[in-house]
Amino acid sequence: MNAQHTPATSRIQRRLERWELEHLRQHAAELAERLEEAERRRDAAEEAAEFWRESHHRLEEHLDDGTADARCIGLTQKGELLVVSTGASQ
């Protein structure tokens, strides 16, 4: 097998290299889109975690404040947890 390329094999090799480069560019763009989507999901998950952490903290404060005679855990329409006084004595 000859180590030298003929003009035809050189053209074929260049064409294959261009196709390979285009494929790699497409793959890199695809990976960048997937990364951006993963970052958006991470940000949304962090926001949700912070919401529930704050809600839990408020719930703990309400349970520990000693102001209500009887308590029940409530949920607002926004999804926040809170302690509701039932008005009944324990």
N, C-alpha and C positions, 0 to 999 in steps of 0.2 A: 504494500500500500504506500502510495506516494505521500509524503508529508506536505507537499506543496498543493495549494488549491488551484484548480482551473478557474477561469473567469466565471464559469457557470456555477461552480460550487461556492465561490466567494460571494456571488450575488445571493445564492440561497442562504448562506450563513448570515449575511447582513439582514436579509428579510426576516429570518428567524429571530435574530437579535432584536429587531424593531418590534416584532410581535411579542417577544418576551418582555421587553421594556414596557410596552403598552399594558400587558397583562399585570405586571407588577404595579404600575401606576393605578390601574383600576382596583387592584387588591388593596393598595394603601388607602385609596379613597374610601373603600368599603369599610376598612378597619377604623378609619377616622370617624365615619358616621356611627359605627357601633360604639366607639368610645364615647362620643358625645351623648348618645342615648343612655349609655350606662351612667354617665355623670349626671344626666338629668334625673334618672331614677334614684341615684344615690342622694341627690339634693332633696328630692321629694321624701325619701325615706327619713333623712335627717330632720326635715321639718315635722314630719309626723311623729317621730320619736320625741322631739322637743315639745310638741303639743301635749303628748301623753305624759311626759315627765313633769311639765308644769301643772297639768291637771291633777296628777297624783300628789304633787307637793301641796296644791291648794286643798285637796281632799284631806290630807294628813293634818293640815292646819285647822280645818273645820272640825275634824274629829277630836283634836286635842284642845280646842278652845273652851270647852265646858259650858257653853252658853245655852244649849238646847236640852230640854228634858228628855225627849225621845228623838232619835235620829233615824233617818232613812237615806240611803244613797240615791241621788237623782242624776239624771242625764238631760242636759239641755238639747235643744234642736241642733245646735252646732256641734254636739258630741262632747261637751265638757262635763266632767264629773263634778258633783257638788253634794253637800250634805244638806238635807232638808229637815227642818224641825217638824215633827208631826203634831206638836201641841199636846200630846199625851205625856203624862209623867211616867217615869220608869218605876 
